[in-house]
Amino acid sequence: MKISSLFVWRIGRCLRALGRPGMLGLLLIGVSIALHFFLLAPIRQEVSDLKNEARQLRARSKLPPSEIKVLNPAEQLADFYKFFPLQDAVPEGMGRIYAAASAQGVVLERGDYQLANERDSKLVRYDIVFPVKGGYLQIRKFIAQVLNEVPNASLDSIVFTRQRINDPMIDAELKFALYVRPLQ
């Protein structure tokens, strides 16, 4: 009992000698140490685990040289064209576009569709123009969703207009193109 009370007395004396600035400094040192052990150490461990996982994935993803197929330019081009769906998949692509508009709360009142068949091209392009009404963020999310969910679509142009400067609704004209392979 005497040893513990002597210890407490000495600590109290040291703290009084340090004063408030010294005690604040000790408190900050203690908080820093606690943060290191409770926040930084787990984050470092997680980073280390992620690096190991990335290393393992890289090692697994490398194909042995015997499995790598070297394509000549004509075969590469043929593989490129295989990416695009056939022309009869246009309704499915349009359905995804309308579903994205509905999901983002964007109003598509009408759409202008035009087939653009270009000579000397192995693809057919459908030009689609939508007058769109919605908030700026809604329109951006709609565009992003369309481009993510319809990989054969491209955004060709956007025109934004606003009736009044403080109006939250924006009128926009979006021009998309759907690229498909023609039916043989």
C-alpha positions in Angstrom: 0.0 0.0 0.0 2.8 2.4 0.8 4.5 1.8 -2.6 1.3 2.5 -4.6 0.5 5.7 -2.7 4.2 6.8 -3.1 3.9 6.2 -6.8 0.7 8.1 -7.1 2.2 11.0 -5.1 5.2 11.2 -7.4 3.0 11.1 -10.6 0.9 13.9 -9.1 4.0 15.9 -8.3 5.3 15.4 -11.9 2.0 16.5 -13.4 1.9 19.6 -11.3 5.5 20.4 -12.4 4.5 20.0 -16.1 1.5 22.3 -15.8 -1.4 22.4 -18.2 0.8 22.7 -21.4 2.8 19.6 -20.4 -0.3 17.6 -19.5 -1.9 18.6 -22.8 1.3 17.4 -24.6 1.2 14.0 -22.7 -2.5 13.7 -23.6 -1.7 14.3 -27.3 1.1 11.7 -27.2 -1.3 9.2 -25.6 -3.9 9.8 -28.2 -1.3 9.5 -31.0 -0.2 6.2 -29.7 -3.8 4.9 -29.4 -4.5 6.1 -32.9 -1.5 4.3 -34.2 -2.4 1.0 -32.7 -6.2 1.1 -33.3 -6.3 2.8 -36.7 -3.0 2.8 -38.6 -1.9 -0.8 -37.7 -5.1 -2.4 -39.1 -5.0 -0.3 -42.2 -1.4 -1.2 -42.8 -2.3 -4.9 -42.4 -5.2 -4.5 -44.8 -2.9 -2.9 -47.4 -0.4 -5.7 -47.0 -3.2 -8.3 -47.5 -4.5 -6.5 -50.6 -1.0 -6.4 -52.1 -0.5 -10.1 -51.4 -3.9 -10.9 -53.0 -3.0 -8.7 -56.1 0.3 -10.6 -56.4 -1.5 -13.9 -56.3 -4.1 -12.8 -58.9 -1.4 -11.6 -61.2 0.4 -14.9 -60.9 -2.8 -16.9 -61.6 -3.8 -14.7 -64.5 -0.7 -15.2 -66.5 -1.3 -17.8 -69.2 1.5 -20.3 -70.0 3.1 -19.4 -73.3 1.6 -22.5 -74.9 -1.9 -21.2 -74.4 -1.3 -17.7 -75.8 -2.7 -17.5 -79.3 -1.1 -15.0 -81.6 -3.6 -13.5 -84.1 -2.8 -11.9 -87.4 -4.4 -8.5 -88.1 -7.3 -10.0 -90.1 -8.1 -12.3 -87.1 -7.8 -9.4 -84.7 -10.3 -7.4 -86.8 -12.7 -10.4 -87.0 -12.5 -10.7 -83.2 -13.3 -7.0 -82.9 -16.4 -7.2 -85.0 -17.6 -10.2 -83.0 -17.9 -7.9 -80.0 -20.9 -6.1 -81.6 -24.3 -7.8 -81.4 -26.4 -8.6 -84.5 -28.9 -6.1 -85.8 -31.8 -8.0 -84.3 -30.5 -7.1 -80.8 -31.4 -3.4 -81.3 -34.8 -3.7 -79.4 -33.0 -5.2 -76.4 -30.5 -2.3 -76.4 -33.3 0.2 -76.6 -35.1 -1.6 -73.7 -31.9 -1.1 -71.6 -31.8 2.6 -72.5 -35.4 3.1 -71.5 -34.9 1.1 -68.3 -31.9 3.3 -67.4 -34.0 6.4 -68.0 -36.7 5.0 -65.7 -34.2 4.0 -63.0 -32.6 7.5 -63.0 -35.9 9.4 -63.1 -35.2 10.9 -66.5 -38.2 11.7 -68.7 -37.9 10.4 -72.3 -41.0 11.7 -74.0 -40.0 10.7 -77.5 -37.0 9.6 -79.5 -35.9 10.1 -83.1 -34.4 7.0 -84.6 -32.5 6.8 -87.9 -30.6 4.0 -89.5 -27.3 5.1 -90.9 -25.9 2.5 -93.2 -22.4 3.5 -94.3 -20.7 2.1 -97.3 -17.5 0.1 -96.8 -18.4 -0.6 -93.2 -19.1 -3.9 -91.6 -21.3 -2.2 -88.9 -24.7 -0.6 -89.0 -25.3 2.5 -86.9 -28.6 3.5 -85.4 -28.6 7.2 -84.5 -31.0 7.9 -81.6 -31.8 11.5 -80.5 -33.6 11.9 -77.2 -35.0 15.2 -75.8 -34.5 14.6 -72.1 -35.9 16.4 -69.0 -34.4 16.0 -65.6 -31.9 17.2 -63.1 -28.2 17.6 -64.1 -27.1 14.7 -61.8 -30.0 12.5 -63.0 -29.0 13.1 -66.7 -25.3 12.3 -65.9 -26.3 9.1 -64.1 -28.6 8.1 -67.0 -25.8 8.6 -69.5 -23.3 6.6 -67.4 -25.8 3.8 -66.9 -26.5 3.6 -70.6 -22.8 3.5 -71.5 -22.2 0.8 -68.9 -25.1 -1.4 -69.7 -25.1 -1.0 -73.5 -21.5 -1.5 -74.5 -22.2 -1.1 -78.2 -23.7 2.4 -77.6 -21.7 5.6 -77.9 -22.7 9.1 -76.8 -22.2 11.4 -79.8 -23.4 14.8 -78.5 -25.1 16.6 -75.6 -26.8 19.9 -75.7 -28.0 21.4 -72.3 -30.6 24.2 -72.0 -32.2 25.7 -69.0 -35.3 28.0 -69.1 -34.3 30.0 -66.0 -31.0 30.1 -64.2 -32.5 28.9 -60.9 -34.6 26.1 -62.5 -33.6 22.7 -61.2 -34.9 20.9 -64.3 -32.7 20.9 -67.4 -33.7 20.2 -71.0 -31.1 18.3 -72.8 -30.8 16.7 -76.2 -28.7 13.5 -76.2 -27.5 11.8 -79.3 -26.6 8.2 -78.9 -25.4 5.7 -81.6 -25.9 2.0 -81.4 -23.5 -0.1 -83.5 -24.5 -3.5 -84.6 -23.5 -6.1 -87.1 -25.9 -6.4 -90.1 -27.9 -9.6 -90.5 -26.3 -11.7 -93.2 
